């Protein structure tokens, strides 16, 4: 398999993974909005934001950056 084809296949799989992940998150939020009360949904949304920020920090490898500093 040519290198260009492997790169294209890999990027297509990564894109599909991101799209499916975002669709699942949208469906989860839609279901939670229908099931929970307004205040409970606000708590769930706040926790989702906090968890998302922690995931972004993990993806950026902040631990490795702190060790290097």
Secondary structure, 3 states (H helix, E strand, C coil): CCHHHHHHHHHHHHHHHHHHHHHHHHHHHHHHHHHCCHHHHHHHHHHHHHHHHHHHHHHCCHHHHHHHC
